[in-house]
Amino acid sequence: MTDLAHTDASAIVWPRDVTAPRRRVGWLAWLALALALLLLSPLVAVVATAFGTGSGTWAHLGATVLPTYIGNTVLLVIAVTAGVFVTGTGTAWLVTMCRFPGKRVLEWALILPFAAPAYVIAYAYTDFLQHPGPVQTWLRAVTGWGPRDYWFPEIRSLEGAALMFTLVLYPYVYLLARAAFLQQSACTLEVARTLGRGPWTAFVKVALPMARPAIAVGVSLALMETLADFGTVAHFGVQTFTTGIYRAWFSLGDRVVAAQLALNLVGVVFLLLLAERLQRGRRGFDTGRRFDTLPEYRLSGVRAWLATAACALPILLGFLLPLAILARLSWLNAHALFGARYIPLILNSFTLAGCGALATVLIGLILAYAARNRPGMLTTSASRLVSLGYAMPGSIIAVGLLIPLTTFDNALDGWMRATFGISTGLILTGTIAALVFAYMVRFMAVALNTLEASLGKITPSIDEAARTLGAGPGRLLFRVHLPLISGGLLTAALIVFVDIMKELPATLIMRPFNFDTLAIQAYRLASDERLAEASTPSLVIMAVGLLPVILLSRQIARARPGAHK
């Protein structure tokens, strides 16, 4: 998750240049570019391998499952787009511009679904709604129907997967749309109100077009998370590009086909980003008395309670109900609650998340500081290159890393066998270091956006004063900037930490042998239909995910001065 509550929407995909004056390109700028190119290396490996000589598997896939991969992926994108747009934008408008019962609680509670990965609530709803689950069991008990006497929606379907993604990803749109609504000119909205425009007309004709750039960014972030998901679609049996990449690598053992599928998915992501950039349009028309108290529409009667229900429903379905289901399963299976066997899983998860967060924030700090200290084409290019990592699903990053790593390990092992008669085995493949690097590629944009936002709050005059006193780049960073951005550093580290805790596809593909995490354990148990046991690691993941949600909930009230007078 990005620091969405107080970061400009345009900075999420393409970070902006900062305010230091232009000077001679130095070693810091070249270092930033080198790090960016290193982080982009998995994508380069995927492209290079995809044009290699295949084994004929691609033709087989093209004639069998490839149309299914394409069709399911396209349908998921369409369904999730509609779901997150309606839910996120509608709730953001209601809590920002309308007054109704429960508004103050709902405006921060609407981000609670951020705490749960889609695959976690998928496990919860599967147990709740499947044939032997409590809902259908109660239905048969009440009606006396037999197993084949009624129709019930199948949760394990493409529609069910789209619903899961919508429930946990709409906060992307909600946060950015709400921030955009809060930043809109009070004068403009007052004019619409003076002309007799009601809440609906003002929303459609005035507020929505002005917030379109932010909404487009939020939708694109939600769709990139959808395309990156593996756990949900695999559990529901929905064949997408992500599941195809995993099967091509592990089941078929064909790295060329895996790279070709990954390259096709990269193309989909690129088109998605291009569409978002085209939809962003011009953003210079929301000026005016921006920080005056926004005019609120007082809702009463049925409309007020309908607004409350509309905002409460996503919270209920996306957080409270899955939490209750998982808690019930854990309580009924007390032997699965935090036993000794979970200690290694927790330690492994926290080790990976801690190392990944530390490395990501450290490299992100270098990139953000280079962009501030040496603004120019090199540092701007570096920021844009690392932003591509967030658009790449974990499965693509894993394939892009495993291809060169396995090639190197096999070449070294062959040479050592031929020269010294010694087998070196796999030195780099399947190591924690390789997995941490994958996390850096995947989540670097998250840390970078947060750190750039923190550095951007420091006035350039402070830098100029420090340089006048003889402070170099290193001393300026450690003596001036780091104390001022300590909160941003902590926020970035926490968000990346939680993102790594929830990450599944890259961890599943690249983890060391017999090195399981909470996410892996939850996926494995759910795949074996042991949903009750999968509830315990899923609850731990949700609990850890609440940490950045708490931070965001604190920031959301401060998103606009004067909003709560």
C-alpha positions in Angstrom: 0.0 0.0 0.0 1.2 3.4 -0.8 0.9 6.4 1.5 -2.3 7.4 -0.2 -3.8 9.7 2.3 -1.4 12.6 1.8 0.3 11.9 -1.4 -0.7 13.6 -4.7 -2.3 11.2 -7.1 0.0 12.1 -9.9 3.0 11.1 -7.9 1.9 7.5 -7.4 2.9 6.2 -10.8 5.4 8.8 -12.0 7.3 10.6 -9.1 7.8 14.2 -9.8 11.1 16.2 -9.7 11.8 18.0 -6.4 12.9 21.5 -5.7 16.7 21.6 -5.5 18.4 23.7 -8.1 20.1 22.0 -11.0 23.8 21.4 -10.7 26.4 19.2 -12.3 25.5 15.6 -12.6 27.3 13.8 -9.8 28.0 10.3 -8.5 24.7 10.2 -6.6 22.7 10.5 -9.8 24.7 7.8 -11.5 24.2 5.6 -8.5 20.5 6.1 -8.5 20.3 5.2 -12.2 22.5 2.1 -11.7 20.2 0.9 -8.8 17.1 1.5 -10.9 18.5 -0.5 -13.8 19.4 -3.3 -11.4 15.9 -3.4 -10.1 14.6 -3.5 -13.7 16.8 -6.6 -14.5 14.0 -9.2 -13.9 11.9 -7.6 -16.6 14.9 -7.6 -19.0 15.4 -11.3 -18.3 11.8 -12.0 -19.0 11.9 -10.2 -22.4 15.2 -11.9 -23.4 14.0 -15.4 -22.5 10.6 -14.9 -24.1 12.2 -14.6 -27.5 14.2 -17.8 -27.0 13.6 -21.2 -28.6 10.6 -22.9 -27.1 9.8 -26.6 -26.8 6.5 -26.5 -28.6 4.6 -26.1 -25.3 3.5 -22.6 -26.4 1.6 -23.9 -29.4 -0.1 -26.4 -27.2 -1.1 -23.7 -24.7 -2.3 -21.5 -27.5 -4.6 -24.2 -28.7 -5.9 -25.2 -25.3 -5.8 -22.9 -22.2 -4.4 -19.6 -23.6 -7.8 -18.3 -24.7 -9.1 -19.1 -21.3 -6.2 -17.2 -19.7 -7.0 -14.1 -21.8 -10.8 -14.3 -21.4 -10.7 -14.7 -17.6 -8.1 -12.0 -17.2 -10.1 -9.5 -19.3 -13.4 -10.3 -17.5 -11.7 -9.9 -14.1 -10.3 -6.5 -15.2 -13.7 -5.3 -16.3 -15.6 -6.6 -13.3 -13.1 -5.3 -10.8 -12.9 -1.9 -12.6 -16.7 -1.5 -12.2 -16.7 -2.8 -8.6 -13.9 -0.6 -7.2 -15.1 2.5 -9.1 -18.7 2.4 -7.9 -17.8 1.3 -4.3 -14.8 3.6 -3.8 -16.0 6.7 -5.5 -19.6 6.4 -4.1 -18.5 6.0 -0.5 -15.8 8.7 -0.8 -18.4 11.2 -2.1 -20.9 10.3 0.6 -18.5 10.7 3.6 -17.0 13.8 2.1 -20.0 15.8 1.0 -22.9 14.5 2.9 -24.0 14.4 6.5 -25.7 11.2 7.8 -25.6 9.0 10.9 -22.3 7.3 11.6 -20.3 9.4 9.1 -17.4 10.1 11.4 -16.8 6.5 12.1 -17.4 5.3 8.6 -15.0 7.7 7.0 -12.0 5.9 8.6 -13.6 2.4 8.9 -13.9 2.3 5.1 -10.2 1.6 4.8 -10.3 -1.5 7.1 -10.5 -4.0 4.2 -7.0 -2.9 3.4 -5.9 -5.1 6.3 -7.0 -8.4 4.6 -5.4 -9.8 1.4 -8.0 -11.0 -1.2 -6.9 -14.7 -0.7 -7.6 -14.5 3.0 -11.2 -13.4 2.7 -11.6 -15.9 -0.2 -10.8 -18.7 2.3 -13.3 -17.2 4.8 -16.1 -16.9 2.3 -15.4 -20.4 0.8 -16.0 -22.0 4.2 -19.0 -19.8 4.9 -20.8 -20.2 1.6 -19.8 -23.7 0.2 -22.2 -26.6 0.3 -21.2 -28.0 3.7 -20.9 -24.5 5.2 -23.1 -22.9 7.7 -25.2 -20.8 5.3 -26.3 -23.7 3.0 -26.6 -26.1 6.0 -29.0 -23.6 7.7 -30.9 -23.2 4.4 -31.5 -26.9 4.0 -32.5 -27.3 7.7 -35.1 -24.5 7.4 -36.6 -25.5 4.1 -36.1 -29.3 4.2 -34.5 -29.2 0.8 -32.1 -31.9 -0.4 -28.7 -31.1 -1.9 -30.0 -30.9 -5.4 -33.4 -29.3 -4.7 -32.1 -25.7 -4.9 -29.7 -23.4 -6.6 -27.1 -21.4 -4.7 -24.4 -19.1 -6.2 -21.0 -20.7 -6.5 -18.4 -18.7 -4.6 -15.6 -20.5 -6.4 -16.0 -18.8 -9.7 -14.8 -15.8 -11.7 -17.6 -13.7 -10.3 -16.7 -14.8 -6.8 -13.0 -13.8 -7.4 -14.1 -10.4 -8.8 -16.2 -9.8 -5.6 -13.2 -10.7 -3.4 -11.0 -8.3 -5.2 -13.6 -5.5 -5.1 -14.1 -5.9 -1.4 -10.4 -5.5 -0.5 -9.2 -3.2 -3.2 -11.9 -0.5 -3.3 -10.0 1.5 -0.6 -7.4 2.4 -3.3 -10.1 4.3 -5.1 -11.8 5.5 -1.9 -8.6 7.1 -0.4 -7.6 8.9 -3.6 -11.1 9.9 -4.6 -11.8 11.3 -1.1 -8.5 13.2 -1.1 -9.5 14.7 -4.5 -12.9 15.7 -3.2 -11.4 17.3 -0.1 -8.9 19.3 -2.3 -11.6 20.6 -4.7 -12.5 24.2 -4.6 -15.2 25.0 -2.1 -16.1 28.0 -4.4 -16.9 25.7 -7.3 -19.1 23.4 -5.3 -20.9 26.4 -3.7 -21.7 27.7 -7.2 -23.2 24.3 -8.1 -25.3 24.4 -4.9 -26.4 28.0 -5.5 -27.6 27.0 -9.0 -29.9 24.5 -7.4 -27.8 21.4 -8.1 -28.6 18.6 -5.8 -26.1 16.1 -4.4 -26.4 13.7 -7.3 -26.1 16.4 -10.0 -23.2 18.1 -8.3 -21.5 14.8 -8.0 -21.9 13.8 -11.7 -21.5 17.2 -13.3 -18.9 18.9 -11.1 -17.1 16.7 -8.5 -16.6 13.5 -10.6 -14.9 15.2 -13.6 -12.6 17.1 -11.3 -11.6 14.0 -9.4 -11.2 11.8 -12.5 -7.3 11.8 -12.5 -7.2 10.6 -8.9 -9.9 8.0 -9.5 -8.0 6.7 -12.6 -4.9 6.2 -10.5 -6.8 4.4 -7.8 -8.5 2.1 -10.3 -5.2 1.3 -12.0 -3.6 0.4 -8.6 -6.5 -1.9 -7.8 -6.2 -3.6 -11.2 -2.5 -4.1 -10.9 -3.1 -5.8 -7.6 -5.7 -7.9 -9.3 -3.4 -9.0 -12.1 -0.7 -9.7 -9.5 -2.8 -12.0 -7.4 -2.3 -15.7 -7.3 -3.8 -17.1 -4.1 -7.4 -16.0 -4.8 -7.7 -17.1 -8.4 -5.8 -20.4 -7.7 -8.2 -21.2 -4.7 -11.2 -20.4 -6.8 -10.0 -22.4 -9.8 -10.0 -19.4 -12.1 -7.3 -19.7 -14.8 -5.5 -16.5 -15.4 -2.1 -15.4 -16.7 -0.7 -15.6 -13.1 -1.8 -19.2 -12.5 -0.6 -20.0 -16.0 2.9 -18.7 -15.3 3.1 -20.8 -12.1 2.0 -24.0 -13.9 4.3 -23.4 -16.8 7.3 -23.1 -14.5 6.5 -25.8 -12.0 4.2 -28.3 -13.7 5.6 -28.1 -17.3 9.2 -27.1 -16.4 9.3 -24.8 -19.4 10.9 -21.4 -18.5 10.5 -20.1 -22.1 6.7 -20.5 -21.9 6.6 -19.1 -18.4 8.5 -16.0 -19.7 6.2 -15.7 -22.7 3.2 -15.8 -20.5 4.8 -13.2 -18.2 5.6 -11.0 -21.2 2.0 -11.1 -22.3 0.9 -10.1 -18.8 3.5 -7.2 -18.8 1.8 -6.1 -22.1 -1.6 -6.0 -20.3 -0.1 -4.0 -17.4 1.5 -1.6 -19.9 -1.8 -1.0 -21.7 -3.4 -0.5 -18.3 -0.9 2.2 -17.3 -1.2 3.8 -20.7 -4.9 4.0 -20.4 -4.6 5.5 -16.9 -2.2 8.2 -18.2 -4.5 9.1 -21.1 -7.5 9.3 -18.8 -5.7 11.5 -16.3 -6.0 14.6 -18.6 -5.5 18.1 -17.5 -5.6 18.8 -13.8 -5.5 22.6 -13.5 -9.1 23.5 -13.1 -9.8 22.9 -9.4 -8.6 26.2 -8.0 -10.4 28.5 -5.7 -11.0 28.7 -1.9 -9.7 25.2 -1.6 -9.3 25.0 2.1 -12.6 26.6 3.1 -15.1 24.2 4.8 -16.8 22.2 2.1 -20.5 22.6 1.8 -22.3 19.5 3.1 -25.6 18.1 2.0 -27.7 17.2 5.0 -29.4 13.9 4.4 -32.5 13.0 6.4 -35.0 10.2 6.7 -34.7 7.2 4.4 -31.9 8.8 2.3 -29.7 9.3 5.4 -30.0 5.6 6.5 -29.5 4.4 2.9 -26.2 6.4 2.9 -25.2 4.8 6.2 -26.0 1.3 4.8 -24.1 2.0 1.6 -21.0 2.9 3.5 -21.3 0.2 6.1 -21.9 -2.7 3.7 -18.3 -2.7 2.2 -16.9 -2.7 5.7 -19.2 -5.5 6.8 -18.4 -7.7 3.8 -14.8 -6.8 3.3 -13.6 -6.9 6.9 -16.0 -7.6 9.7 -17.7 -10.7 8.3 -14.5 -12.4 7.1 -12.9 -11.6 10.5 -15.8 -13.1 12.3 -15.7 -16.2 10.1 -12.0 -16.8 10.6 -12.3 -16.1 14.4 -15.1 -18.7 14.6 -13.1 -21.3 12.7 -10.1 -20.8 14.9 -12.2 -21.0 18.1 -13.8 -24.2 17.0 -10.4 -25.6 16.2 -8.5 -24.4 19.2 -5.7 -26.9 18.6 -4.8 -24.7 15.5 -4.5 -21.5 17.5 -0.9 -20.3 17.8 0.6 -23.7 18.5 4.4 -24.3 18.6 4.4 -25.2 14.9 3.5 -21.6 14.1 6.6 -20.1 15.8 8.9 -21.0 12.8 6.3 -19.6 10.4 6.0 -16.4 12.3 9.8 -16.1 12.6 10.2 -16.8 8.8 7.5 -14.3 7.9 8.9 -11.5 10.1 12.5 -12.2 9.0 11.6 -11.9 5.3 9.4 -8.9 5.9 11.9 -7.2 8.1 14.9 -7.7 5.8 12.8 -6.8 2.8 11.5 -3.6 4.3 14.9 -2.5 5.6 16.6 -3.1 2.2 13.7 -1.5 0.2 13.6 1.6 2.4 17.4 2.0 2.3 17.6 1.8 -1.5 14.4 4.0 -1.8 16.1 6.6 0.4 19.1 6.7 -1.9 16.8 7.2 -4.9 14.6 9.8 -3.3 17.6 11.7 -2.0 19.3 11.6 -5.4 16.1 13.0 -7.0 16.1 15.9 -4.5 19.8 16.6 -4.4 20.5 16.1 -8.1 17.3 16.7 -10.0 17.6 16.0 -13.7 17.0 13.4 -16.4 19.0 10.7 -14.7 17.3 10.8 -11.4 13.9 11.3 -13.0 14.5 8.3 -15.2 15.6 6.2 -12.2 12.3 7.1 -10.3 10.2 6.1 -13.3 12.1 2.9 -13.9 11.6 1.6 -10.3 7.9 2.6 -10.5 7.5 -0.2 -13.1 8.3 -2.8 -10.5 5.0 -2.1 -8.7 3.2 -2.8 -11.9 4.8 -6.2 -12.3 3.1 -9.1 -10.6 5.2 -11.1 -8.2 5.1 -14.1 -10.5 6.8 -12.2 -13.3 9.5 -10.9 -11.0 10.1 -14.4 -9.7 10.4 -15.8 -13.2 12.6 -12.9 -14.2 15.0 -13.6 -11.3 15.0 -17.3 -11.4 15.9 -17.5 -15.1 19.4 -15.8 -14.7 20.0 -17.2 -11.3 19.4 -20.8 -12.4 21.4 -20.3 -15.5 24.3 -19.0 -13.4 24.1 -21.7 -10.8 23.9 -24.5 -13.5 26.8 -23.0 -15.4 28.9 -22.7 -12.3 28.0 -26.2 -11.1 28.9 -27.7 -14.6 32.3 -25.9 -14.6 33.1 -27.0 -11.1 32.2 -30.6 -11.9 34.3 -30.6 -15.0 37.3 -28.8 -13.5 37.4 -30.0 -9.9 34.9 -32.8 -9.7 32.9 -30.8 -7.1 29.2 -30.0 -7.3 28.3 -26.5 -6.0 24.6 -27.0 -6.4 22.3 -24.0 -6.2 24.1 -21.1 -4.7 21.9 -18.2 -5.5 18.6 -19.9 -6.5 16.3 -20.5 -3.6 18.0 -18.2 -1.2 16.6 -15.5 1.2 18.8 -12.9 -0.5 17.2 -13.6 -3.9 13.7 -13.4 -2.4 14.5 -10.1 -0.6 15.7 -8.7 -4.0 12.3 -9.8 -5.5 10.5 -7.9 -2.7 12.7 -4.8 -3.4 11.7 -4.9 -7.1 8.0 -5.4 -6.3 7.6 -2.7 -3.6 10.3 -0.1 -4.3 7.7 2.3 -5.7 5.7 2.1 -2.5 8.7 3.2 -0.4 9.9 5.7 -2.9 6.6 7.5 -3.1 6.3 7.8 0.7 9.9 9.0 1.0 9.6 11.6 -1.8 6.4 12.9 -0.2 8.3 13.3 3.1 11.4 15.0 1.5 9.1 17.3 -0.5 7.8 18.8 2.7 11.3 20.1 3.6 11.7 23.6 2.2 14.6 24.2 -0.2 15.9 27.0 2.0 17.0 24.5 4.6 19.1 22.7 2.0 20.6 26.0 0.8 21.4 27.1 4.3 23.2 23.8 5.1 25.2 24.0 1.9 26.2 27.6 2.7 27.6 26.3 6.0 29.7 23.8 4.1 27.6 20.6 4.5 28.0 18.1 1.7 25.4 15.6 0.4 26.2 13.0 3.1 26.2 15.4 6.0 23.1 17.1 4.7 21.3 13.7 4.6 22.3 12.5 8.0 22.3 15.8 10.0 19.3 17.5 8.4 17.0 15.4 6.3 16.9 12.1 8.3 15.7 13.7 11.5 13.0 15.6 9.6 11.7 12.5 7.7 12.0 9.9 10.5 8.2 9.6 10.5 8.1 9.0 6.7 10.9 6.4 7.0 8.9 4.5 9.6 5.7 4.8 7.5 7.5 3.5 4.4 9.1 0.6 6.3 5.8 -0.4 7.9 3.8 -0.3 4.7 6.5 -2.4 2.9 6.7 -4.8 5.8 3.0 -5.5 5.7 2.9 -5.8 1.9 5.7 -8.4 2.2 3.8 -10.3 4.9 0.8 -10.5 2.6 2.7 -11.3 -0.6 2.2 -14.8 -2.0 3.2 -15.6 -5.7 6.9 -14.5 -5.5 7.3 -16.1 -2.1 5.7 -19.3 -3.3 7.9 -19.6 -6.3 11.3 -18.4 -4.9 11.3 -19.3 -1.2 14.1 -21.5 0.1 13.4 -25.2 0.4 11.4 -26.0 3.5 11.1 -22.3 4.3 7.4 -21.6 4.8 5.7 -18.4 5.8 2.2 -17.6 7.2 1.0 -16.8 3.7 2.4 -20.0 2.3 0.9 -22.0 5.2 -2.5 -20.5 4.7 -2.4 -21.1 1.0 -1.3 -24.7 1.4 -3.9 -25.6 4.0 -6.6 -23.9 2.0 -5.5 -25.8 -1.1 -5.9 -29.0 0.9 -9.5 -27.9 1.9 -8.3 -27.6 5.5 -9.9 -24.2 5.8 -10.3 -24.4 9.6 -6.6 -24.7 10.1 -5.9 -22.1 7.4 -7.9 -19.6 9.5 -5.1 -19.2 12.1 -2.3 -17.9 9.8 -4.9 -15.9 8.0 -5.9 -14.1 11.2 -2.3 -13.3 12.0 -1.9 -11.8 8.5 -5.0 -9.7 9.0 -3.8 -8.5 12.4 -0.5 -7.4 11.0 -2.2 -5.7 8.1 -4.1 -3.5 10.6 -0.9 -1.5 11.4 -0.8 0.6 8.2 -4.6 0.9 8.3 -4.3 2.6 11.7 -1.7 5.0 10.2 -3.9 5.8 7.3 -7.0 6.3 9.5 -5.0 8.9 11.5 -4.0 10.7 8.3 -7.3 10.7 6.6 -8.8 13.3 9.0 -5.9 15.6 8.3 -6.1 15.2 4.5 -7.6 18.7 4.1 -7.4 21.7 6.6 -10.8 22.9 7.5 -12.6 19.8 6.5 -14.0 19.1 9.9 -14.7 22.5 11.3 
